Amino acid sequence: MTDTSPLLDNVLDTCEAALARMEDLVNAATHGVGRRVLDEDGRIAAEALEAEEMAAHGLAWYATYLEALRQMLAWGRRLEAAGQLSELEALMVQAAFGEYIAQMIGGLPISQGEIVRPADMDVDTKAVHGLFNEAVSALRHRGNSAAVQKRIAHLAADGNHGAWGLDDETLDLIRDQFRRFTEDQVVPHAQEWHLDDTLIPDDLIEQMAEMGVFGLTVPEEHGGLGMGKTAMCVVTEELSRGWIGVGSLGTRSEIAGELIRLGGTDDQKAEWLPGIATGEILPTAVFTEPNVGSDLGSLRTRAI
């Protein structure tokens, strides 16, 4: 590739070299926040955590970004090993690294009014400057440029959004199944439902329930399929491709089911999880009030 190409040379190797520096950054941030919120015994002090909410929240975002970069690189490596890494997929990996590195170094937007930077987590300027190896600098400045975004859009214009790279035959079959369902049952009607501001039809929800949408990750002992998060993402992606309203139905059940599974009593699990898994119970998310919208940190209403 020439220097004028949107795609960097040896992009996966470049991303891998940069990833190591981002791991150093998150480790430094972890130690920095730890100095603020841990007591003498190394345990989180509740009052200190409350006082340092911005830093702790920022660290959670940084750790999430880091894991996202790890998974993007792993996806690229799987495609490379299978001989499926085309220019499009390589640019996707590059763009993800370019954008996230730029934010992690320069300022990560937690919300419209909150930008967290390394200094907010006690990472000093000298340590940040030490991150700038050749790979980090190249990705920060050229990784997700306008030229990269334009090239990705051009390559994806015909509907090719990249190889899946799931490396799992079961997940491939699930995607095929729900892609056909979405094309047949959602796409032809989605615009009409949207314009009429109507509810998603009950018969469609019943079909989704029969296909196991609402119980994908619910344990088998509670009537679910006991599958992992990746399966939930695959199904949600395909349903949402037809209409986001349809895709979000399964997401609500996923969230409620996980909260009950992880934090509920045995009686609560027995009462609620089977109904969620079958679609008999459709959870929803309600979090808004005047002057707040859905900014959960600013809600004044509390449930007891």
N, C-alpha and C positions, 0 to 999 in steps of 0.2 A: 504494500500500500504506500502511496505517496503521502507527503505531509499534508496535502490539501484534502485527503479523504476524511470523511466524518469518523470512520472506524480507525481506532488506534492500532498500531502494530502489536501483535502478540497480546491481544486484549485480555484474555483470561489470565495469563501470567502477570500482566500489569495489575489486574484487579486483585490477584492473590497477594502481590507484594503490598498493595495499598491496604488490604484487609488486615494485615498484621499491624499496621500503624493505627488503624481504627480500634483494634483490640487494645493497643497500648493506651489510647485515649480513654476508652471506657473503663479500663482498669484504674487509670489515674483519677477519673471522675468518681469511681466507686470508693476509692480510698478517701477522696476529698469529702464526699458526702458522709462517709462513715465517721470521719473526724467530727462532724457536726451533730450526728444523731445517735451515735453509739455511746453507751455508758461505759464505766470502767471494766465491766465484765464482758464487754463486747456484744451486749444486747441492745436492741433498739429502744431508745427512751421515748415514750409517747409524746411528752411535751416538746422535746427537741424536734421530733419528726413533724409535729404540728407547726412549730416555728419555722422549720426549714422545708415547708411543703413545696415551694418552687423548685428548690434544688433536688429534692427527692423525686418529684414528678418529672423533672428534666432527665434525671438518671434513668428512670423507667423508659422514657422515650429513646434515649441513646442506646440502651441495651436492646430495645426492640429493633431499632434501625440496624444495629450490628448483626443481630440474628437474621434479619431480612437480607442483608448483604451476603452472609454465609450461605443462605439458601439459594440466592440468585447465582452465586458462583458454583454451588453444587449442581444446580440445574444445568448450567453451561457445561460443566465437566461431564455430566451424564450424556448430554447431547454430543459432545466432542468424542467421547468414547464410542458412541453408537454411529458415528459418521453423519450426524444430523444437525450439526452446528453450522447454520448458514449465516450470511451477513446479517439477516434480520435478528436472529437470536443473539448474536454477538453484540449487536448494537443495543439490544434491550438490556443485556447485562451491563454494558458500558454506561448506558444512560442512568441506570439505577445507582451504580457506584458514583457516577459524576454528581448526581443530584444530592444523594445522601451525604457524601463527603463534604460537599460545599456547605450543607446545612449544619453538619456536626462541627465543622470548624468555624464557620462564620455566624451561625445563629439558627437554631431549630425552632420553627413556629409551633408552639404548643396550642395556641389559639390566636385569634386576630390581635389580641392585646398582650400576648405573652411570648417573648422570644428568649429561649434559654441558650446560654453560651458557655463554653468551657469554664470561664472565670466564675460563673455562678455556682459551679460545683468544685471550687477551689483548685482548678487546674491552671497553673500560672502560664504566663505568656511564653516563657522560655520553653516549657514543655510542649506547648502547641507548635512553636516554631520547629522543634525537633522532629515533628511528624512529617515534615515536608521532604520526603524522598522524591525521586523522579516520578514514581508511579502516582503518588498522591497529587503532586503538582499537575501532572498531565490530566488526570481524571477530574480534578477540581476545575481546571480552566477549559477543558475541551470535551469532557465526558458526556455532558448533556447540553451541548450547544444547540443553537437554533438549527444549524446544519444537520446535527444528529436527529433532532426531532422531525425535521422535514424528510430526511431519508427514511426513517422508520414509517412515517405516514405514507410515503410513496410505496414502500415494499409491502405494506399491509392493505393497500387500497383495494386489492382484489379479494379481500376477506381472509387472507392468510395471516393469522396472528401469531405464528410461531409454532414450533413443535411442542407437544405437551411435555414430553420428557418425564412422565410419571413413573416409568419403569415398573408398572404394576398392571397386569392384565385385567384384574378385577376392576380397577379404577377406570381403565380404558373402556370396558364394557358398560360401566355405569354411565360414563359420559355419553357414549353412543345412545344408550337407552333414553336418557333425559334430553338429549339433543333432538331426537325424533319426537318425543312427547311435546317439547316446547314448540317445534315447528308445526306440529299438527293441532295442538290444543291452545296455545297461548298467542303465538305471533299473529294468526288471522284475526284475533279479537281484541288484542291489547289496545289498539288505538281507539276503538269504539268504547271500551271500558273507561279509558282515560277521558275522552271527550264528554261522555255521559256522567262522569264522576260517580260511577256505580261500584257496588261491592263486587269482589271476585266471586263468581258463581259457586254455589255450594257443590254442584256436581264436579267442578274442577278440583275443589278441595278434597272431595271424597276420592277422586282418582289419585291425587297426590298422596293421600293417606294410605291407600292400597299399595302404592309403590314404595312405601316406607319412608317418605320424606321427613316426617315429624319424629320418627324414632331412630334415625340413622345412628346417633351416638349414644342413645339410651341403652344401658346394659341389657343383655338378653334376659336376665332374671326378672326384669321389669317390663318385658314385652317389646323391647327395642331390638335393633340389629347389632348393637355393640361395635360399630365401626369407628374409625378415627376421624380426626379433624379434616384430613385431606379429602376424605369422601364427602364430608359436609361441604367443603369448599367447591368441589367439583359439581355437586348437585346445585348448589346455590348459584354458581357461575352460569350454568346452563339455563336454569329457570329465569334468572335475572336478564339473560340475553334476550329473552322474549319480552319480559316486563319486570322491572325492579320490584313492583308490588307483589308479584307472585314469588319471586326469589326470596323476599324478606320474610315470608310466612314461615319457612323452615328455619330461618335464622332466629326468630323469636322463640320457637320451640327449643332450639339448640341452647339458647342462653338460659331460659327458664329451667330446662332439664339439667343443665350442668350446675346451676346454683343449688338446686334441690339435691342433686346427687352428691355434691361436695359439702354442702352445709346443712342439709336437712336431717331430721331425725329418721329413724327407721319407719315410723308410722307415716311421716310425711312422704317419704319415698314410695311407700306402698300405696298411699292414697292418690298421689299426683302423677307419678312417672308413667304408669300404664296408660292413663288417659291421654297424656301428652304424646306418648309413642303412637297411639292409634289415631290421633287427630281428633278425638272426642273433645279434648280440651285444647283450645287454641290460645296460648298466652299472648299478651301484648306488652308493649313498653310504653309507659306513661310518665313523662318527666318534662313538665313545662309549667310556667306560671307567668303572670304579667311582669314585664320589664326584665325577664330572665331568659325566656325561650328555653333552649335545652342545655344551657350552661349549668351542668350539674353542681359544680362547685359553688354556685351562687344561689341555689335554691334555699328558701326559708322554710318551706313545708317539710315536716318530718313525720314519718310513720313510726308508730310505737306498737 
